[in-house]
Amino acid sequence: MSWRMRKILMIIGLTWILSISIGSVAIAYAGGLRGVGLLGVWFLFSSGIVITLAQLIPAIILLSSLIGTVSSSRRKHEVPIHAE
């Protein structure tokens, strides 16, 4: 991977994490949290969202691969799923 592509992916990743962090701070602040509680809730929301999305993206890739494998046939004249 070239340096330019790495730089672009790094900027996209940091923008994504920053937008999640700002969104979670806005939710916590709107809920009435101030001070140190706001920092704790911000960390909890941000890390929870990032971990969930980090697990969701590979799961979607695996599911789409599974659906593609099940619905396609290696031999052109066979039907992979027979509907009755």
Secondary structure, DSSP 8 states (H G I E B T S, - for coil): --HHHHHHHHHHHHHHHHHHHHHHHHHHHHTT--THHHHHHHHHHHHHHHHHHHHHHHHHHHHHHHHHHHH--SSTT--SS---
